[in-house]
Amino acid sequence: MIEVRDVRKTFTVRSGRLRRRRTMVRAVDGVSFTVREGEFVGYLGSNGAGKSTTIKMLTGILTPTSGSVRVAGLDPARRRTALARRIGVVFGQRTTLWWDLPLRDSLTLIRHLYRVDPVEHRRRLEELTELLDLGPFLGTPVRQLSLGQRMRGDLAAALLHAPPLLVLDEPTIGLDVVSKATVRGFLERLNAEHGTTILLTTHDLGDIERLCRRVMIIDRGRLAYDGDLERLRTSVAADRMLVVDLARPAPPVQLDGIGVERVDGPRQWLRVPRGMNAAAVVAALARRYEIADIALREPDIEEVVTRLYRTSGAFGAE
Amino acid sequence: MAWNAPRRRLASRGVSVYPWVAAYSFRRHAAYPLGAFAEAITNTVFGFVRAWIVLALWDARPGLGGYTAADAVAFCFITQAMIGPVQIFGGLELTQRIRSGEVAVDLHRPVDLQGWWLADDLGRAAGTLALRGVPPMAAGLWAFDLTLPGPAGWAAFAAAMLLAVVTGFALRYLVALTAFWLHDDRGMQAVSLIMSMFFSGMVLPLVVFPGALGEIARMLPWAALIQMPADVFLGRCSGAELWSVYAFQAFWAAVLLAAGRALTAAARRRLVIHGG
């Protein structure tokens, strides 16, 4: 569905008032990946890492400086219009809807834009209205919608022409917990029931954990990781955390190979390096201290990613 | 699953989207009558100011530029009525969309960027015509003795107006696109405002410009926006002359639209979307 081969995009940035300096910025610097039909892939990166630039090259808005891109069998930069009919795009921070028009009218305009058969349109609109709960605000001008409602409207707008590929650029940005859950639930069903391939760009790691089996991480214009979410956790070797409640407050515990991260009264946070047997640590601890309670926490994705960024030299970022 | 099945049928069905864009734009611009009314009042007041000035001028120099006093006053009011539809003061929403990065959405749509905005602008012009065009004209008719066209004259004028709107759009589209390169568009807007006010005939009819200045001014594209449709309105062009007016307008519309297309392609090649 998506084939990206050694793609680069450089921008020239001018700075200085009198003496104009021109610096080349490599927004995307040699990225390659493939996304197969039906996959749900998370595309992760910090601000300025090159996420949005990649998305804009995939949708044909930007032309790559070098390398090749194929999306749904087309070269996006050359066949932008044809491609737009085969993919759906949601830019979380922007809207495709018309500010002054009721949502329903925006969706009608989109029907004409993509030349969707009226009968098909009605059927899909009904389904999307139900799945995204658009009913209560179909007649409301877009400028009066809440952010969560607008995002649901934008999702409907991107899907009315039934594209086999949906590209999402930070669709949950700024949404509250309930709206996020609605959007995530919808995307999950779309992928599972309609087989829509989804590429999800975000820096909300909750989105990734809930939705994506595969994750790609971009850092400073290069792919720092591409693979299983689970394998990421282990390969980055993020430590597990043992949270121990001692019977009474004590100075930081002393165990070989174990660092104490934090002490708060009787509770202590112990960092258990990956590869060390947690059961053995607990046993050793129990021999020397009286323990009231104990919990072992797997590293969460945020920690994994932070660690990945910190050590991304190891992934060839520079 | 059923979604993807009948997609082959989709591409061939349905009418073009452009008329719909124009229709919705018309609705949008007709949606705020109060704001338009305020602008119409302003246009009308300035019509009176200009009318009194030209009356004083034509009193001292009767027949100046081949206009009678009634022609000159009619010129003031018809051009005041054209301010809204032709949007002679410049500006296109596209400029703000480029500055904010919203243009990414426009560029993703499976349509031609220039065609989309032209359709939008035609809808806007039509929506503005009734709300901003009629009041100055009606007030002028009530207060002064004006030269007015007959039915055929109105039809000829309508065609010239349509060409003026398209030419005006082509110019404003070019100015808007410069926002891709110039991060502050105010300088460009100011220059284009001065040029279009002066060379369109909005400040003074181009017929009174003397010598070479007049010759040049009457050949520039801005003449197609105000002076030419106004001359058609005053019945100063008939037969072959009328067709040469249309040809002049169509020529500039085509040249400027083509330049807009070239600039759009160039912008696409070196595009930076603002705001991530």
Interface residues (C-beta under 8 A of the other chain):
Chain A: F11 N47 G48 S52 K56 T59 G60 I61 L62 T63 R80 T81 A82 A84 R85 V89 F91 Q93 R94 T95 T96 W98 D100 L101 D105 T108 L109 R111 H112 L113 Y114 R115 V116 D117 P118 E120 R124 H161 A162 P164 E193 H194 G195
Chain B: M1 W3 N4 P6 R7 R9 L10 A11 S12 R13 G14 V15 S16 V17 W20 V21 Y24 R27 R28 A31 G101 E102 A104 V105 L107 H108 R109 P110 V111 R268 R269 L271 V272 I273 G275 G276
